[in-house]
Amino acid sequence: MHLIDLTNTSHSKANTGIQRYCRELYNALLQKQLVQAITWDPYLKAWRGLDTEEKGLLDVESLKKVSSRRRPTWSIRQKLTGYARRCFYQDGHALKNHFEALIVPEVFSEDNYNNFPRLASNLDSGPRIAIFHDSIPLKFPHLSSPKTIARLSCYMQQLATFDAVAPNSEASKNDLLEAWNALHIKNIPLVKALPLCVEQKNEPKIQFSYDKTTKNILCVGSIEGRKNHVALLEAAETLWAKGEDFQLTLVGLLNHESGQKAKTLIDALKEKKRDLRWLGSVNEEILNFEYSQAYFTIYPSLYEGFGLPVLESLVRGIPCVSSMGGALKETAQGGGCLLMEDTSSQSIADCLARLLHDEALHRALVQEALNRKFRTWDEYTDDLLDLIEKAKALKGSGTIEQK
């Protein structure tokens, strides 16, 4: 049995990419009866298992109402319960059982990191495994706050103290090793890229109507600078101004640090009565519906550690117009994508217009997507468990695995 730290996800109704990944990973491991989810309770000041309310936030299917708040929140009941236990019961370290390993799939906080050593008595010298998503704020500092950049630099150093790190793509792995080299970190842990997976659950492949006049283009991703929504919106306006008939639907939370320019442009285009919808954060049911209405999807990001929405589109047989920044070219390999030459608004407009009008190309990309074989959660968790076993054998050796 393994521990998995889900402090953030178990206290948030947001449905960001990382949180969706954490929920899916937890449930995949839970099906194999191999994991207990835990949280650092800042009011109890101890690690503990999740209560019913917290477990409910990990159930992908039952999360009907999502929040626009990214940060974890604690209810009054949870605060009072933790404080009362600490003051009156003094049960201190609330976890009593022994476990084989600790899995940390979230971008952990400084507080969590400082308290990971308190789990040592539960792990019997078992390894600590971290999932690494990306180091994008370090690559695009002009799109992030100084506070975010400083925290990420510290986070990268803290990752090096784990027994193994699993980047979610080869591109992320290279970025991680590059960052450690820049920070002059010599003693580094076992590193192995574990590409993310995607599964279509009880959803039929999309049946396209080529007679439909207004086609819907879907873009899934938080509204922030590096996602390149400004260029996408400028491209859409170029086509609308020429009389093109299509609807653009955006799904994703607003990042207040770097998404304001895109938000202003969204408001301006709505004022002009353009066929534009911005849904914000949505639950899985609504997201599945929006995919079912899409003629194709667009993912124009400047850089990605993986780019899960690309695979979510392709697994449904929906073509995707994608950029090639970071891991996106890696994710798009295998067919189903129309790759942009660059991330400019002109390149985006050219690709959108081409796929809107070229029915033969659309049909070919649909077939390519349907012919692809996608990694499953069962395969992903098997690879993760294999990494844990290797980390056990190599614990403390500082070995890097270049696979």
BAPA-511786 format. One record per residue (C-alpha): residue in three letters; residue number from 1; x, y, z. Coordinates in steps of 0.05 Angstrom, whole numbers, plus 32768, in hexadecimal, padded with zeros to 4 digits. Last residue first. Layout:
# BAPA-511786
  keke  lotor    c1    c2    c3
   ala    NUM     X     Y     Z
...
***
This chain:
# BAPA-511786
  keke  lotor    c1    c2    c3
   lys    403  8128  807B  7E65
   gln    402  8164  80A0  7E80
   glu    401  8164  8084  7EC7
   ile    400  818A  80B0  7EF7
   thr    399  81AA  8091  7F35
   gly    398  81B4  80B8  7F75
   ser    397  81C0  8077  7F9C
   gly    396  8194  8089  7FD8
   lys    395  815C  805B  7FC5
   leu    394  8170  8031  7F89
   ala    393  814A  7FF2  7F99
   lys    392  810E  8017  7FB6
   ala    391  810F  8047  7F7B
   lys    390  810C  800D  7F4B
   glu    389  80CE  7FF3  7F6F
   ile    388  80AE  8038  7F6D
   leu    387  80BD  803E  7F23
   asp    386  8099  7FFB  7F17
   leu    385  805D  8016  7F3D
   leu    384  805C  8053  7F10
   asp    383  8061  8028  7ED1
   asp    382  8027  7FFD  7EE9
   thr    381  8000  803C  7EFA
   tyr    380  8009  8055  7EB3
   glu    379  7FF6  8013  7E92
   asp    378  7FB6  800F  7EBB
   trp    377  7FA8  8058  7EAE
   thr    376  7FA9  8048  7E64
   arg    375  7FDC  805E  7E2F
   phe    374  7FBC  806F  7DED
   lys    373  7FBD  8048  7DAC
   arg    372  7FAF  8073  7D6F
   asn    371  7F83  805C  7D36
   leu    370  7F48  8088  7D4A
   ala    369  7F75  80C5  7D4A
   glu    368  7F90  80B6  7D05
   gln    367  7F49  80AB  7CEC
   val    366  7F32  80EE  7D06
   leu    365  7F70  810F  7CE8
   ala    364  7F5E  80F2  7CA3
   arg    363  7F16  8108  7CA9
   his    362  7F2C  814F  7CBB
   leu    361  7F5D  8151  7C81
   ala    360  7F27  813B  7C50
   glu    359  7EF7  816F  7C6C
   asp    358  7F27  81A8  7C5F
   his    357  7EFF  81E6  7C70
   leu    356  7F00  81ED  7CBC
   leu    355  7F43  81C8  7CC0
   arg    354  7F65  81FA  7C92
   ala    353  7F45  8237  7CB2
   leu    352  7F5B  8222  7CF7
   cys    351  7FA2  8212  7CDF
   asp    350  7FAA  8255  7CBC
   ala    349  7F8E  827C  7CF7
   ile    348  7FBE  8259  7D27
   ser    347  7FF9  8269  7CFA
   gln    346  7FE3  82B2  7CF5
   ser    345  7FD8  82B7  7D40
   ser    344  8020  82A1  7D4C
   thr    343  802F  825F  7D6F
   asp    342  805B  8241  7D39
   glu    341  8057  820E  7D00
   met    340  8016  81F3  7D1D
   leu    339  800B  81A8  7D21
   leu    338  7FCB  818A  7D07
   cys    337  7FC1  8150  7D36
   gly    336  7FA0  810B  7D30
   gly    335  7FE1  80E4  7D29
   gly    334  8013  80BC  7D51
   gln    333  803C  80F4  7D6E
   ala    332  8011  812C  7D8B
   thr    331  802A  8120  7DD3
   glu    330  8073  8125  7DBE
   lys    329  8066  8164  7D95
   leu    328  8041  817F  7DD1
   ala    327  8079  816F  7E03
   gly    326  8099  81B4  7E00
   gly    325  807A  81E0  7DCB
   met    324  805E  81BE  7D8C
   ser    323  801C  81E3  7D81
   ser    322  7FDD  81BB  7D78
   val    321  7F9F  81BA  7D4B
   cys    320  7F7A  817D  7D66
   pro    319  7F50  814A  7D42
   ile    318  7F17  8129  7D6A
   gly    317  7F17  80DD  7D6D
   arg    316  7F04  80DC  7DB6
   val    315  7F4A  80C5  7DCA
   leu    314  7F64  80FF  7D9F
   ser    313  7F42  8136  7DC7
   glu    312  7F57  811D  7E0B
   leu    311  7F9C  8111  7DEE
   val    310  7FA3  815B  7DDB
   pro    309  7F82  8170  7E1C
   leu    308  7FBB  814D  7E43
   gly    307  7FF2  817D  7E2A
   phe    306  8032  8160  7E48
   gly    305  8062  8191  7E68
   glu    304  8047  81C5  7E39
   tyr    303  8063  8202  7E15
   leu    302  8048  823B  7DEB
   ser    301  8002  821E  7DEC
   pro    300  7FD8  821E  7DAD
   tyr    299  7FAA  81E3  7DBE
   ile    298  7F6F  81E3  7D8F
   thr    297  7F37  81B0  7D8B
   phe    296  7F0E  8195  7D51
   tyr    295  7EC5  8190  7D3C
   ala    294  7EB3  8196  7D86
   gln    293  7E6E  8185  7DA1
   ser    292  7E83  8143  7DC2
   tyr    291  7EBE  8166  7DE2
   glu    290  7E8F  8198  7E02
   phe    289  7E65  815F  7E1E
   asn    288  7EA2  813C  7E3C
   leu    287  7EB6  817E  7E5D
   ile    286  7E6F  8186  7E79
   glu    285  7E71  8142  7E99
   glu    284  7EB9  8149  7EB1
   asn    283  7EAB  8189  7ED7
   val    282  7EB7  81CF  7EBC
   ser    281  7EE8  8208  7EC7
   gly    280  7EDA  8247  7EA0
   leu    279  7EA4  8241  7E6A
   trp    278  7EBE  8274  7E38
   arg    277  7E92  8276  7DFA
   leu    276  7EA1  829C  7DBA
   asp    275  7E75  82A6  7D7D
   arg    274  7E88  82F0  7D76
   lys    273  7E55  8322  7D8F
   lys    272  7E86  835C  7D8B
   glu    271  7E7F  8365  7DD7
   lys    270  7E90  831B  7DDD
   leu    269  7ED0  8329  7DB6
   ala    268  7EE3  8361  7DE6
   asp    267  7ED5  8336  7E24
   ile    266  7F01  82FE  7E09
   leu    265  7F38  8330  7DF9
   thr    264  7F37  834A  7E40
   lys    263  7F3A  8303  7E5B
   ala    262  7F75  82F3  7E2D
   lys    261  7F9B  832F  7E48
   gln    260  7F89  831B  7E8F
   gly    259  7FA4  82D5  7E8A
   ser    258  7FEA  82DD  7EA8
   glu    257  7FE4  82E6  7EF3
   his    256  7F98  82DF  7EF8
   asn    255  7F99  8299  7EDB
   leu    254  7F52  8290  7EC1
   leu    253  7F37  8249  7EC6
   gly    252  7F2B  8220  7E88
   val    251  7EFB  820E  7E4F
   leu    250  7EF9  823A  7E10
   thr    249  7EC6  822F  7DD9
   leu    248  7ED0  824E  7D94
   gln    247  7E95  824B  7D64
   phe    246  7E9D  824C  7D19
   asp    245  7E86  8273  7CDC
   glu    244  7EBE  8297  7CB7
   gly    243  7EAA  82DC  7C9F
   lys    242  7EEF  82FA  7C96
   ala    241  7EE8  831F  7CD9
   trp    240  7ED9  82DC  7CF9
   leu    239  7F1A  82C0  7CDE
   thr    238  7F46  82F8  7CF9
   glu    237  7F1E  82F7  7D3A
   ala    236  7F2E  82AD  7D43
   ala    235  7F78  82BA  7D37
   glu    234  7F78  82F3  7D6B
   leu    233  7F55  82C4  7D9C
   leu    232  7F88  828E  7D91
   ala    231  7FC2  82BF  7D97
   val    230  7FA6  82D8  7DD9
   his    229  7F97  8291  7DF0
   asn    228  7FE1  8280  7DEF
   lys    227  7FE1  824B  7E26
   arg    226  8020  826D  7E40
   gly    225  7FFB  82AB  7E55
   glu    224  7FC2  828C  7E7C
   ile    223  7F79  8277  7E71
   ser    222  7F7C  8230  7E8A
   gly    221  7F75  81FB  7E54
   val    220  7F41  81DB  7E26
   cys    219  7F36  81FB  7DE1
   leu    218  7EFA  81E3  7DB9
   ile    217  7EE9  81F6  7D71
   asn    216  7E9F  81F0  7D60
   lys    215  7E88  81ED  7D17
   thr    214  7E4F  8218  7CFE
   thr    213  7E35  81FC  7CBC
   lys    212  7E29  81B4  7CCE
   asp    211  7E2A  8189  7C90
   tyr    210  7E6B  8166  7CA5
   ser    209  7E48  8149  7CE2
   phe    208  7E7C  8125  7D0C
   gln    207  7E6E  80E7  7D36
   ile    206  7E99  80EA  7D75
   lys    205  7EB2  80A8  7D91
   pro    204  7E83  808D  7DC6
   glu    203  7E8F  80A0  7E0F
   asn    202  7E8F  806A  7E44
   lys    201  7ED2  8082  7E60
   gln    200  7F06  8098  7E2E
   glu    199  7F4A  808D  7E4C
   val    198  7F87  80BA  7E4D
   cys    197  7FCE  80AE  7E62
   leu    196  8008  80D7  7E7A
   pro    195  804F  80CA  7E64
   leu    194  807A  80AC  7E9C
   ala    193  80C0  80C9  7E95
   lys    192  80F3  80A9  7EC3
   val    191  8121  80CB  7EF5
   leu    190  8145  80AA  7F2E
   pro    189  815F  80DE  7F5E
   ile    188  8192  8117  7F57
   asn    187  81D3  8124  7F7C
   lys    186  81F2  8159  7F51
   ile    185  81C5  8196  7F57
   his    184  81E8  81D1  7F36
   leu    183  81A7  81F8  7F30
   ala    182  81B0  81FC  7EE5
   asn    181  81BC  81B0  7EE4
   trp    180  817D  81A5  7F0C
   ala    179  8156  81D0  7EDC
   glu    178  8171  81AA  7E9F
   leu    177  8160  8168  7EC0
   leu    176  8119  817F  7ECC
   asp    175  8111  819D  7E86
   asn    174  812A  815C  7E67
   lys    173  80F7  8134  7E90
   ser    172  80C0  8165  7E7D
   ala    171  80D0  815A  7E33
   glu    170  80D1  810E  7E3D
   ser    169  808C  8113  7E5A
   asn    168  8066  810F  7E9D
   pro    167  80A5  8115  7EC7
   ala    166  80AB  80DD  7EFB
   val    165  80DB  80EE  7F34
   ala    164  80FD  80BB  7F60
   asp    163  811C  80B9  7FA6
   phe    162  8108  8101  7FB5
   thr    161  813B  8135  7FC9
   ala    160  8143  8150  7F82
   leu    159  80F9  8165  7F83
   gln    158  810A  8197  7FB9
   gln    157  813A  81BC  7F8B
   met    156  8104  81C1  7F55
   tyr    155  80D2  81DA  7F89
   cys    154  8102  8212  7F9F
   ser    153  8107  822A  7F57
   leu    152  80BB  8223  7F51
   arg    151  80AF  824D  7F8F
   ala    150  80DC  8285  7F75
   ile    149  80BB  8284  7F31
   thr    148  8075  8287  7F4F
   lys    147  8088  82C1  7F7D
   pro    146  80A9  82E7  7F43
   ser    145  8066  82E2  7F1F
   ser    144  8060  82BB  7EDE
   leu    143  8059  82CB  7E94
   his    142  809B  82F1  7E8E
   pro    141  80BD  82B5  7EAF
   phe    140  80AE  8288  7E73
   lys    139  80DF  824E  7E7A
   leu    138  80E2  8251  7EC6
   pro    137  8096  8258  7ECA
   ile    136  8091  821A  7E9D
   ser    135  80B4  81E9  7ECB
   asp    134  8086  81AF  7EBC
   his    133  805E  8174  7ED8
   phe    132  808C  814D  7F06
   ile    131  806E  8113  7F2D
   ala    130  8092  8105  7F6F
   ile    129  80A5  80C1  7F8D
   arg    128  80BC  80B9  7FD5
   pro    127  80DC  8075  7FE2
   gly    126  80D0  8045  801C
   ser    125  80FD  804A  8059
   asp    124  80C7  802B  8085
   leu    123  8095  805C  8066
   asn    122  8069  806C  80A2
   ser    121  80A2  8083  80D0
   ala    120  80BD  80AF  8098
   leu    119  807A  80D4  8090
   arg    118  8092  810D  80BC
   pro    117  80C9  8119  8089
   phe    116  8093  8131  8058
   asn    115  8084  816C  8087
   asn    114  80B1  81A0  8068
   tyr    113  8098  818C  8023
   asn    112  8050  8195  8037
   asp    111  805C  81DB  8052
   glu    110  8085  81EF  8015
   ser    109  804A  81DB  7FE9
   phe    108  8047  819E  7FBC
   val    107  803D  81A0  7F71
   glu    106  8010  8163  7F73
   pro    105  8020  811B  7F61
   val    104  8045  8109  7FA2
   ile    103  8049  80BD  7FAB
   leu    102  8063  80A3  7FEE
   ala    101  807B  805B  7FF1
   glu    100  8072  8017  8013
   phe     99  8043  802A  804C
   his     98  803F  801F  8097
   asn     97  8001  8030  80C0
   lys     96  7FFA  8065  80F7
   leu     95  7FE9  80A5  80D2
   ala     94  7FCF  80DB  8102
   his     93  8013  80F6  8118
   gly     92  7FFF  8120  8153
   asp     91  7FC5  80FE  8176
   gln     90  7FC2  8139  81A6
   tyr     89  7F79  812C  81B7
   phe     88  7F67  8171  81D1
   cys     87  7F90  81A5  81AC
   arg     86  7FA3  8180  816C
   arg     85  7F61  815C  8165
   ala     84  7F3C  819D  8171
   tyr     83  7F65  81C3  813D
   gly     82  7F5B  818E  8108
   thr     81  7F10  818A  8115
   leu     80  7F08  81D5  8117
   lys     79  7F2C  81DF  80D4
   gln     78  7F07  81A5  80B3
   arg     77  7EC4  81BE  80CB
   ile     76  7ED3  8205  80B4
   ser     75  7EE2  81EA  806F
   trp     74  7F28  81E9  8053
   thr     73  7F39  8207  800F
   pro     72  7F6E  81F1  7FDD
   arg     71  7F85  8225  7FAA
   arg     70  7F6A  8225  7F63
   arg     69  7F29  824A  7F6F
   ser     68  7EFB  8249  7F32
   ser     67  7ED5  8210  7F51
   val     66  7EB4  81D1  7F35
   lys     65  7E6F  81B7  7F43
   lys     64  7E61  8170  7F2C
   leu     63  7E9D  814C  7F4B
   ser     62  7E79  8109  7F51
   glu     61  7E9A  80E9  7F14
   val     60  7EE2  80FD  7F24
   asp     59  7EDE  80E6  7F6D
   leu     58  7F1A  8108  7F8E
   leu     57  7EF0  8140  7FAC
   gly     56  7EC5  810B  7FCF
   lys     55  7F02  80F0  7FF2
   glu     54  7F0A  8134  8014
   glu     53  7EC2  8135  802D
   thr     52  7EC7  80EE  8046
   asp     51  7F07  80FA  806E
   leu     50  7F4C  80F1  8052
   gly     49  7F85  80CE  8077
   arg     48  7FB2  80F6  80A3
   trp     47  7FF4  811D  80A4
   ala     46  7FFC  814B  80DF
   lys     45  7FF5  8193  80F4
   leu     44  7FAD  8188  8108
   tyr     43  7F9D  81CC  80EB
   pro     42  7FCF  81C8  80B1
   asp     41  7FB5  8183  809E
   trp     40  7FE6  8163  806D
   thr     39  7FBB  8136  8044
   ile     38  7FBA  80EC  8036
   ala     37  7FA0  80BC  8001
   gln     36  7FAA  8072  800D
   val     35  7FC1  8048  7FD2
   leu     34  7FC8  8003  7FB5
   gln     33  7F82  7FE8  7FB1
   lys     32  7F8A  7FDE  7F66
   gln     31  7F4B  8007  7F5B
   leu     30  7F69  803A  7F8B
   leu     29  7FA6  8042  7F5F
   ala     28  7F7A  8056  7F23
   asn     27  7F4F  8082  7F51
   tyr     26  7F8B  80A7  7F6B
   leu     25  7FA9  80B0  7F26
   glu     24  7F67  80CB  7F09
   arg     23  7F5F  80FD  7F42
   cys     22  7FA7  8114  7F3D
   tyr     21  7FA3  811C  7EF1
   arg     20  7F63  8146  7EF7
   gln     19  7F86  8170  7F2C
   ile     18  7FC2  817B  7F00
   gly     17  7F97  818F  7EC4
   thr     16  7F6C  81BE  7EED
   asn     15  7F28  81AA  7F07
   ala     14  7F1D  81D7  7F43
   lys     13  7EF3  81BB  7F7B
   ser     12  7F2E  81BE  7FAB
   his     11  7F40  81A0  7FEE
   ser     10  7F4F  8158  7FDA
   thr      9  7F76  8172  7F9E
   asn      8  7FA5  819B  7FC9
   thr      7  7FB8  8169  7FFF
   leu      6  7FBA  812D  7FD0
   asp      5  7FF8  810B  7FEB
   ile      4  7FF7  80C2  7FD6
   leu      3  800B  808B  8006
   his      2  801A  8045  7FED
   met      1  8000  8000  8000
***
